[in-house]
């Protein structure tokens, strides 16, 4: 297995610099963590992009929850996404559900089209985030998204309640890697702890996402490089056997 990916949530350049110093492989850039992460400004993205040389996945989400809102709200989010793409963003995080818990394919497609997913060699890549953990049918959601270009990651805890509850689902989905609907990488995040790593890594999971775990002082404080390094060291240890 190749070196596991460690993605860290960043709110600003200070977070980004600390995450890189601690050994992160990628950033998820958001604002307003009280709403579980919304779309950052074009200016914030530009500042982070100038501060580090890590890949930066930018959140596309305008409000708390997992619906895209009305047509005007979706248009506004598409405009924000277009501005970020024009600034150089080419990796994104998004995901929307309909009222019945199915995937909102119209909203997802609209956003991926404006950011250039499917444009060819330089197409934007994107993560479908933890909206999957609120979906009425996880497998059905994956099958409906299977043909969308640029989708290379699912960020999931396996359950809306977090990794403790979702661990059996995560391990079952990891076993299906490469089958139809399960080609994108499985990235685990949402209540993830260091003690979850042995079972997940033994089950074939190779991508991990942390937010609060990188901030010993809580969300009021910045990312701590030493905390990120603790995760990097744990992920670089040999994969458990048996």
C-alpha positions in Angstrom: 0.0 0.0 0.0 1.3 3.5 -0.8 1.7 6.2 1.8 -1.7 7.0 3.3 -3.2 10.4 2.5 -3.7 12.8 5.4 -6.1 15.7 4.7 -6.4 18.5 7.2 -9.2 21.2 7.4 -7.8 24.7 7.1 -9.5 28.0 7.7 -6.7 30.3 6.7 -3.0 30.5 5.7 -1.8 30.0 9.3 -3.6 26.7 9.5 -2.3 25.7 6.1 1.3 26.4 7.0 1.0 24.4 10.2 -0.7 21.5 8.4 2.1 21.4 5.9 4.8 21.5 8.5 3.1 18.6 10.3 3.1 16.4 7.3 -0.4 16.8 5.8 -0.8 15.7 2.2 -3.8 17.9 1.3 -6.0 20.6 2.7 -9.7 21.1 2.8 -10.3 24.8 2.8 -13.5 26.1 4.4 -14.9 29.0 6.3 -17.6 29.2 9.1 -16.9 25.9 10.9 -19.8 26.5 13.1 -21.9 25.6 10.1 -19.7 22.6 9.4 -17.7 24.4 6.8 -18.9 26.7 4.0 -17.3 28.1 0.9 -14.3 30.4 1.6 -13.7 33.6 -0.2 -11.6 33.9 -3.4 -9.1 36.0 -1.4 -8.7 33.4 1.3 -8.0 30.7 -1.3 -5.5 32.9 -3.0 -3.7 33.6 0.3 -3.6 29.9 1.2 -2.4 28.9 -2.3 0.4 31.4 -1.9 1.4 30.2 1.6 1.8 26.4 0.8 2.4 24.0 -2.0 -0.1 21.4 -0.9 -3.1 20.5 -3.0 -6.1 22.5 -1.7 -9.7 21.2 -2.0 -12.2 24.0 -1.7 -15.6 23.6 -0.1 -18.6 24.5 -2.2 -21.4 24.9 0.3 -23.4 28.0 1.0 -25.4 27.1 4.2 -25.6 24.6 7.0 -27.2 21.3 5.9 -27.0 19.2 2.8 -29.4 20.8 0.4 -28.4 23.2 -2.3 -31.4 25.6 -1.7 -33.5 27.2 -4.3 -32.4 28.1 -7.8 -31.1 31.5 -6.8 -29.0 30.0 -4.0 -27.5 27.4 -6.5 -26.8 30.2 -9.0 -25.0 32.2 -6.3 -22.9 29.1 -5.3 -22.1 28.5 -9.0 -20.9 32.1 -9.3 -18.7 31.6 -6.2 -17.3 28.4 -7.6 -16.6 30.1 -11.0 -14.6 32.8 -9.2 -12.6 30.3 -7.2 -11.9 28.3 -10.4 -10.7 31.5 -12.1 -8.4 32.1 -9.2 -6.8 28.7 -9.8 -8.7 26.3 -7.7 -9.0 23.0 -9.4 -10.0 20.7 -6.5 -13.3 20.9 -4.7 -15.5 19.4 -2.1 -19.3 19.3 -2.5 -22.4 17.1 -2.1 -26.1 17.8 -2.0 -29.2 15.7 -1.2 -32.8 16.1 -2.1 -35.5 16.2 0.5 -36.1 12.5 0.3 -32.4 11.7 1.0 -31.4 11.0 -2.6 -28.6 12.7 -4.4 -29.4 16.1 -5.9 -27.8 15.3 -9.2 -28.9 18.6 -10.8 -27.0 20.7 -8.2 -24.0 18.4 -8.2 -23.8 18.4 -12.0 -24.3 22.2 -12.2 -21.3 22.9 -9.9 -19.0 20.3 -11.4 -19.6 21.8 -14.8 -18.8 25.3 -13.9 -15.5 24.3 -12.2 -14.3 22.4 -15.3 -14.8 18.7 -14.2 -14.7 16.7 -17.3 -12.8 19.3 -19.3 -10.0 16.9 -20.2 -6.4 16.5 -19.0 -6.7 19.4 -16.6 -10.2 18.6 -15.3 -11.0 19.6 -11.8 -11.1 16.8 -9.3 -13.6 16.7 -6.4 -14.8 14.9 -3.3 -18.4 14.0 -2.5 -18.4 14.9 1.2 -20.3 13.6 4.3 -23.7 14.2 2.7 -23.4 10.5 1.8 -23.7 9.7 5.6 -27.2 11.3 5.5 -28.3 9.6 2.3 -31.3 7.2 2.2 -29.3 4.8 0.1 -25.5 5.0 0.1 -25.1 2.4 -2.6 -27.7 4.0 -4.8 -26.1 7.4 -4.4 -22.7 6.0 -5.5 -24.3 4.3 -8.5 -26.0 7.6 -9.6 -22.7 9.5 -9.4 -20.6 6.8 -11.0 -20.4 8.5 -14.4 -19.7 12.0 -13.2 -16.2 13.1 -14.3 -13.7 14.3 -11.8 -15.2 12.5 -8.8 -12.2 10.7 -7.1 -13.0 10.7 -3.4 -15.9 10.0 -1.0 -15.4 11.6 2.5 -17.4 9.6 4.9 -17.6 8.4 8.5 -19.9 5.5 7.5 -22.6 7.0 9.6 -24.1 10.4 10.4 -23.1 9.7 14.0 -19.4 9.3 13.2 -16.7 6.7 12.8 -17.5 4.8 16.0 -20.9 3.9 14.6 -19.9 3.7 11.0 -16.9 1.5 11.2 -18.6 -1.7 10.0 -20.0 0.2 6.9 -16.5 1.7 6.2 -14.9 -1.7 6.3 -17.6 -3.2 4.1 -17.2 -0.4 1.5 -13.4 -0.7 1.5 -13.8 -4.3 0.5 -15.8 -3.2 -2.5 -13.1 -0.8 -3.8 -12.8 -0.9 -7.6 -16.3 -2.3 -8.2 -18.9 -0.2 -10.0 -19.7 2.9 -7.9 -16.7 2.2 -5.6 -13.9 3.3 -7.8 -13.3 6.7 -6.0 -11.0 6.6 -3.0 -12.6 6.1 0.4 -11.5 8.9 2.7 -12.5 8.5 6.4 -13.4 11.5 8.5 -15.9 12.6 11.1 -15.2 11.7 14.7 -12.0 9.9 13.5 -9.5 9.1 16.3 -6.1 7.6 16.3 -7.4 4.4 17.9 -9.6 3.8 14.8 -6.5 3.6 12.5 -5.4 0.0 13.0 -8.7 -1.5 12.0 -9.2 0.9 9.1 -5.7 0.5 7.7 -5.9 -3.3 8.1 -9.2 -3.1 6.1 -7.5 -1.3 3.2 -8.4 2.3 3.9 -5.6 4.7 2.8 -7.0 8.2 3.2 -7.9 10.1 6.3 -9.4 13.5 7.1 -9.1 15.4 10.4 -10.4 18.7 11.7 -10.7 19.2 15.4 -8.0 16.5 16.0 -5.5 18.9 14.5 -6.5 21.6 17.0 -5.6 20.8 20.6 -7.1 24.2 21.7 -10.4 23.5 19.8 -11.8 25.3 16.8 -11.0 28.7 18.4 -7.3 27.9 18.0 -5.2 27.2 15.0 -4.0 23.9 13.5 -1.1 22.6 15.5 1.8 21.2 13.5 2.7 18.8 16.3 -0.8 17.3 16.4 -0.7 16.8 12.6 2.7 15.2 13.0 1.3 12.7 15.5 -1.2 11.6 12.8 1.4 11.5 10.2 3.6 9.3 12.3 0.8 6.9 13.1 -0.2 6.6 9.4 3.4 6.0 8.4 3.7 3.0 10.8 3.5 -0.5 9.3 0.0 -1.7 8.5 -1.3 -4.1 11.2 -1.4 -7.7 10.3 -4.1 -10.2 11.5 
